[in-house]
Amino acid sequence: MSVEDRSTLRLWRKPSLIWLALMLLLGLTVGSAYIPLGVVNGIINYTVATAKAALVLIFFMHLDRSRAAIRLAAGVGVFWLLFLFSLSFSDYLTRDWNGSSTTLAPHEKDMSTHERGNFPKTRLPLNPRFGNGN
């Protein structure tokens, strides 16, 4: 094997291994979709998605070789994304219409006041703004 062939193999070795790891993680995601594990499916899939995102960020976006300022900007971006997701998820959990077990809504719901706010239970008659209404 010539020197040029060895350098070509060395050039393609790392991206090929990362691609193989991404394909294995994809297979794990697809496989977990067909196995009913309840809540564990979500935990597995979120963990696999985080691992795939980390592989892409570190190796394909070259954050392992970049300057500290670029790594800091990427870290701040990930932190900001997690912060926004946590705000959205906390809003979702505190809604009374989502059906989650952590909702803050009372058990008995009065559809006229609880679901739509504190509106009057009886509707007021509609009077036209102009004319006598006959």
QUINOR-V605514 format. One record per helix or strand of 3 or more residues. SS is the DSSP state (alpha for helix, beta for strand). FROM is the first residue (numbers start at 1). TO is the last residue. Records with the same first field share a line. If there is no record, write none. Layout:
SS: FROM-TO  FROM-TO
This chain:
alpha: 3-33  39-60  68-93
